[in-house]
Amino acid sequence: MNKNDKIALSEDVFFPLFPPQSVIPVRGEGCYIYDSDDKKYLDFAAGIAVTALGHAHPDYIKVAKEQMEKLMLVPATFITEEKLYSAQLLADNTCFDNVFFTNSGTEAMEGALKLARKWAYETKGPDCNEIVAFHNAFHGRTYGAASITNKSQSQPFFAPYLSGIQFAHFNDINSVKDAISDKTAAIVIEPVQGEGGVTPADKDFMVALRALCDEQNIALIFDEIQAGMGRTGTFLAHEQFGIEPDIATLAKGLGAGFPVGALVAKKKFGAHFTPGSHGSTYGGNALATKLAGFVMETILADGFMEHVSTMGQRLTAGLEDIKRRTNKIEDVRGMGLMIGVDTTWDIATLRNALMEAGLLTTQAGANTLRLTPPLIVSADEIDEALHIIETVLRSQDT
Ligand SMILES: Cc1ncc(COP(=O)(O)O)c(C=O)c1O
């Protein structure tokens, strides 16, 4: 079957959820992907901030093979060495005490909402079930996560969503104060809004948010699904703001390609999940947690986070340089290797032109180019991406 036949078949067999892509990826190696015509692409999408260790990492493959031969899955009620080790790595390297492994980010969010509501029900009263989320936030596609995702308001056909959700403005503490009440159980926020346009929170705002939650006895939940796991240059993104959330959600970079997420919480909150409160068939399976353990060991190794920060600075500085030298870039923002670029181009046209030139990227927000390369990206690969971006941007008068 040739490529066009495959694209035609895909239109027939899949739900029409995504416009068909002209590239069919076949294999990956490090920061590169090869398509069905063996064309090579520098992968600055990384599955939207997922493949932190690049593609076909030899040690990752070895660990996966060995674990598959040893033990893949047992009922989730069992402790396995792999699950225990990964949970301990999370507890030892974060401010959190309790861990529950999931298969995706959205499931971790469901767990976070349930935990916060149960904590509030039991400590503040049964009416205390409201959640404050933020405009432009993205937390996932299951009903709880979708209900705290602003986009739900433009998708009325899926209603009814969870009730008791208020939306505040990101980086605006007064709007949060207006949104809370004595019924607020939790405030949930991305430290860097990803899908919303790669917008980092202001440090002052985060400090004020933490103080507000302490003052009002409200659980503070950080969605670190995209920004966590070393992406911003610290193991978790909240470290950059000098504050600690009560509950957090992880996924994406945690498995670096294999589906695994986690809900983590301080004991004060975690203790409210009791037998029967929550669970998952696949969540915390031996294979997923073995790989998560391997990924965390790699990210936590000496020098890794410094590498992410240095590469992030190189990419940002290079983009700022292009901004100065051309009139094609309007804004560069982000943290570490999570970078958003506003340009004078239409985003779809730009991403297609970049792909044609050999660079894979993603879109964030209405018109932002998002760059989230594997965390192992090298200086040469950053420079190659910058060269492609500048060449493409200069190729059209806009
Ligand atoms: C910040 C954030 N939260 C939640 C999710 C949902 O994660 P998943 O797609 O693994 O369910 C995403 C995915 O893009 C995300 O970026």
The ligand as a Gaussian input file, in Angstrom:
#p B3LYP/6-31G(d) Opt

LIG

0 1
 C       -1.016000      20.098000      31.267000
 C       -1.695000      18.852000      30.785000
 N       -2.556000      18.217000      31.599000
 C       -3.169000      17.083000      31.220000
 C       -2.946000      16.507000      29.990000
 C       -3.644000      15.240000      29.611000
 O       -2.726000      14.201000      29.541000
 P       -3.065000      12.871000      28.704000
 O       -3.163000      13.268000      27.272000
 O       -1.917000      11.940000      29.017000
 O       -4.362000      12.350000      29.244000
 C       -2.058000      17.142000      29.102000
 C       -1.829000      16.590000      27.760000
 O       -1.473000      17.261000      26.839000
 C       -1.417000      18.339000      29.522000
 O       -0.557000      18.974000      28.713000

